[in-house]
Every structure is written in C-alpha cells, then in structure tokens.
Amino acid sequence: MGRVPPLRIRPAGPADAGAIARIYDAAIAGGWSTFATGPHSAEERRGWLAARGDRAPVFVAEGGEAVLGWAALAPFSHRAWYDGVAEYTVYVAEEARGRGVGRAMLRHLVSAAPGLGYWKLVGLIFPENAAGLALARGHGFRVVGTHLAHSRMAGEWRDITVVERHLEVPAG
Ligand SMILES: CC(C)(COP(=O)(O)OP(=O)(O)OC[C@H]1O[C@@H](n2cnc3c(N)ncnc32)[C@H](O)[C@@H]1OP(=O)(O)O)[C@@H](O)C(=O)NCCC(=O)NCCS
C-alpha cells in the first residue's frame, strides 16, 4: 500500500468484524502484540463486538473503502474504585503501518475516554514491541514499569510493560 488515504475513524459495526479479525490475527502471528491466540472469525468477532458495553467501544480507521485498523477501550478492572481506568488497544493492518494510522486512532481514544468516564488510560505492551511503545510515548504515556515473566506464550515466559496516561493531571 502506498500513501494512506484520508482517514475516517468511526465506531465499529458488525460489517467490520471480518477486517478486525484479519488485522488481529496478523498481529497475533507476529508474536509481539498480545498474549491472545487466534484464529478469529468474522462471526466470533461479531459476537465480541455485540457483547461490549457502552464503556468498551471499538473504533475502526477507514481509508477509502478499506478498514486500516481498529482500536478499543475496555475497563481495566471490575473493582469500583478503578472505574475511571481503561485499557486501550490499537491494531493497524500490516500494510498500513508507519503512516500515522495508529497515532490517529490513539488520539481518538484519548479524546473519547473522558466522555466515557475514564480518567486514565493504561496500555500493556511487550517490551520488544518498539512500535507500540513509540506510539504510547508519542501520546504522553509514561512507562510505569515491566512485569517480568507475567504469562507464558507458546511455552515461553514473557514480560509485559505497563504504560499510563492520566487524562486529568498534566503530564510530568
Ligand atoms: C503499534 C502500532 C499500532 C503502530 O501503528 P502505526 O500506524 O504503524 O504507527 P504510526 O505510523 O501512527 O506511528 C506511531 C509512532 O510509532 C513509531 N513507530 C511506528 N513503527 C515503528 C517501529 N517499527 N519501530 C519504532 N517506532 C515505530 C512512529 O515513528 C511514530 O512515532 P512518533 O509519533 O514519535 O512519530 C502497529 O505497529 C500495530 O498495529 N502493531 C500490532 C498491534 C500492537 O502491537 N499494538 C500495540 C499494543 S496495543
């Protein structure tokens, strides 16, 4: 893919489920984005979309006719006192990476979050995921630290780095 056409970021609908599954599975195959395992089907992702509440929105970035990426917020914890903390997720199609799609989607999540009652966004990123960490840092997220041997993937212990941005307290 050459230049990415002008982006439109909008809530995901059932018709986006196939593209979401394809983009997710390609990232899973890369091995440094998520502990999740695939494959995912359009039908499974339609169920996943339908089961999400108002405070767990999924957005897609559309360039021309194509879905180039998806992004989501989800409550960080079921505990009432963490009600204002959300975990974010951003996935960009491999062929559209490095052209600002991830940046635009994370910006969208940051601006949508306060309206959903969130005061902080947290991201969980493998330390090897240079793009994921660069994306977070570029949006004013700070690295909290790295959980060591936090879970296993394909039988191997993997670390996970936590990033956060408070949306009401100035960065610093
Ligand atoms: C992480 C990801 C979303 C970035 O999306 P993208 O559209 O390629 O990123 P952008 O082009 O918007 O660039 C965002 C920043 O990351 C940097 N970046 C992009 N790819 C990079 C790479 N491979 N290595 C280092 N930095 C990189 C860019 O320079 C940019 O930094 P800047 O804002 O300081 O200029 C994308 O690589 C992806 O989908 N990865 C798989 C899923 C994942 O790991 N998500 C992160 C955890 S939620």
The ligand as an SDF file (V2000), in Angstrom:
LIG
                    3D

 48 50  0  0  0  0  0  0  0  0999 V2000
    1.7910   -0.2850   17.2810 C   0  0  0  0  0  0  0  0  0  0  0  0
    1.0200    0.0630   16.0190 C   0  0  0  0  0  0  0  0  0  0  0  0
   -0.4620    0.2200   16.3830 C   0  0  0  0  0  0  0  0  0  0  0  0
    1.5310    1.4030   15.4720 C   0  0  0  0  0  0  0  0  0  0  0  0
    0.6800    1.7800   14.4040 O   0  0  0  0  0  0  0  0  0  0  0  0
    1.2530    2.5880   13.1350 P   0  0  0  0  0  0  0  0  0  0  0  0
    0.1100    3.1020   12.3760 O   0  0  0  0  0  0  0  0  0  0  0  0
    2.2490    1.7500   12.4170 O   0  0  0  0  0  0  0  0  0  0  0  0
    2.0270    3.7860   13.8740 O   0  0  0  0  0  0  0  0  0  0  0  0
    2.1890    5.2900   13.3760 P   0  0  0  0  0  0  0  0  0  0  0  0
    2.6090    5.3100   11.9540 O   0  0  0  0  0  0  0  0  0  0  0  0
    0.9780    6.0620   13.7530 O   0  0  0  0  0  0  0  0  0  0  0  0
    3.4100    5.7470   14.2790 O   0  0  0  0  0  0  0  0  0  0  0  0
    3.2580    5.9540   15.6840 C   0  0  0  0  0  0  0  0  0  0  0  0
    4.6220    6.1570   16.2970 C   0  0  0  0  0  0  0  0  0  0  0  0
    5.2970    4.8910   16.3440 O   0  0  0  0  0  0  0  0  0  0  0  0
    6.5500    4.9900   15.6910 C   0  0  0  0  0  0  0  0  0  0  0  0
    6.7760    3.7180   15.0360 N   0  0  0  0  0  0  0  0  0  0  0  0
    5.9880    3.1390   14.1060 C   0  0  0  0  0  0  0  0  0  0  0  0
    6.5020    1.9440   13.7550 N   0  0  0  0  0  0  0  0  0  0  0  0
    7.6390    1.7980   14.4760 C   0  0  0  0  0  0  0  0  0  0  0  0
    8.6000    0.7560   14.5740 C   0  0  0  0  0  0  0  0  0  0  0  0
    8.5030   -0.3710   13.8560 N   0  0  0  0  0  0  0  0  0  0  0  0
    9.6320    0.9340   15.4500 N   0  0  0  0  0  0  0  0  0  0  0  0
    9.7350    2.0530   16.1940 C   0  0  0  0  0  0  0  0  0  0  0  0
    8.8420    3.0580   16.1560 N   0  0  0  0  0  0  0  0  0  0  0  0
    7.8100    2.9260   15.3050 C   0  0  0  0  0  0  0  0  0  0  0  0
    6.3820    6.1300   14.7080 C   0  0  0  0  0  0  0  0  0  0  0  0
    7.6300    6.7330   14.3880 O   0  0  0  0  0  0  0  0  0  0  0  0
    5.5160    7.0730   15.4910 C   0  0  0  0  0  0  0  0  0  0  0  0
    6.2810    7.8010   16.4320 O   0  0  0  0  0  0  0  0  0  0  0  0
    6.0880    9.4100   16.5750 P   0  0  0  0  0  0  0  0  0  0  0  0
    4.6100    9.6090   16.9220 O   0  0  0  0  0  0  0  0  0  0  0  0
    7.0020    9.7360   17.6820 O   0  0  0  0  0  0  0  0  0  0  0  0
    6.4260    9.9570   15.2520 O   0  0  0  0  0  0  0  0  0  0  0  0
    1.2050   -1.0070   14.9160 C   0  0  0  0  0  0  0  0  0  0  0  0
    2.5820   -1.2800   14.7560 O   0  0  0  0  0  0  0  0  0  0  0  0
    0.4840   -2.3030   15.2050 C   0  0  0  0  0  0  0  0  0  0  0  0
   -0.6810   -2.4640   14.8630 O   0  0  0  0  0  0  0  0  0  0  0  0
    1.1370   -3.2680   15.8780 N   0  0  0  0  0  0  0  0  0  0  0  0
    0.4860   -4.5290   16.2340 C   0  0  0  0  0  0  0  0  0  0  0  0
   -0.5020   -4.3020   17.3900 C   0  0  0  0  0  0  0  0  0  0  0  0
    0.2020   -3.7340   18.6070 C   0  0  0  0  0  0  0  0  0  0  0  0
    1.2660   -4.1750   18.9670 O   0  0  0  0  0  0  0  0  0  0  0  0
   -0.4350   -2.7350   19.2520 N   0  0  0  0  0  0  0  0  0  0  0  0
    0.1880   -2.0500   20.4070 C   0  0  0  0  0  0  0  0  0  0  0  0
   -0.3110   -2.5610   21.6670 C   0  0  0  0  0  0  0  0  0  0  0  0
   -1.9910   -2.0990   21.9830 S   0  0  0  0  0  0  0  0  0  0  0  0
  1  2  1  0
  2  3  1  0
  2  4  1  0
  2 36  1  0
  4  5  1  0
  5  6  1  0
  6  7  2  0
  6  8  1  0
  6  9  1  0
  9 10  1  0
 10 11  2  0
 10 12  1  0
 10 13  1  0
 13 14  1  0
 14 15  1  0
 15 16  1  0
 15 30  1  0
 16 17  1  0
 17 18  1  0
 17 28  1  0
 18 19  1  0
 18 27  1  0
 19 20  2  0
 20 21  1  0
 21 22  1  0
 21 27  2  0
 22 23  1  0
 22 24  2  0
 24 25  1  0
 25 26  2  0
 26 27  1  0
 28 29  1  0
 28 30  1  0
 30 31  1  0
 31 32  1  0
 32 33  2  0
 32 34  1  0
 32 35  1  0
 36 37  1  0
 36 38  1  0
 38 39  2  0
 38 40  1  0
 40 41  1  0
 41 42  1  0
 42 43  1  0
 43 44  2  0
 43 45  1  0
 45 46  1  0
 46 47  1  0
 47 48  1  0
M  END
$$$$
